[in-house]
Amino acid sequence: MDKLIIQPDLCDGCMDCEEACAKLHGASRIMIREIGGAYYPIICQQCEDAPCKTICPTDAIQDKDVLPEKCIGCGLCMLVCPFGAVVMEDRKAQKCHQCPDLDTPACIKACSQRAISIIDTEKLKIEKQEQHIAKMSGIGKKTKKGSDIMTLLTAKSRAKKVFQ
């Protein structure tokens, strides 16, 4: 599954992502908030057990989008979103759907600082697992005298005994 990742430390608050989203969808589905001189992009996190989807009385909230013809504008989805990412526009709920009809979401294209990116979570998980396996496969193998993990663990236990 693809997921938008936000790096607030890179965001300069230019609002280009908001403008690009609003231009494409009529209302921006990403919001930039300033707190203490830092900028924080707020965007739908595509929750697996989305509270907005659960509470919607008309099933207008779908996994990645809102069906405007079903939305009655009650605002319950907006109230329960833990990120504040659901917006109401013209009495209809809207949330980021990651622009499935575009190669790259509009907000990513518009962001000059590259504070917004999209990652494949399954690919990232596999990369992390491979890194972990590579790290773990080195346990117990001697590299330099006294530098492997087993020597460190043993040295630490010996130090504890000395200080007891």
Buried (B, 14 or more C-beta within 10 A) or exposed (E): EBEBEBEEEBBEBBBBBBBBBBEBBEBBBBBBEEEEEEBBBBBBBBBEEBBBBEBBEEEBBBEBBBBBEBBEBBEBBBEBBEEEBBBBBEEBBBBBBBBEEEEEBBBBBBBEBEBBBBEEEEEEEEEEEEEEEEEEEEEEEEEEEEEBBEBEEEEEEEEEEEEE
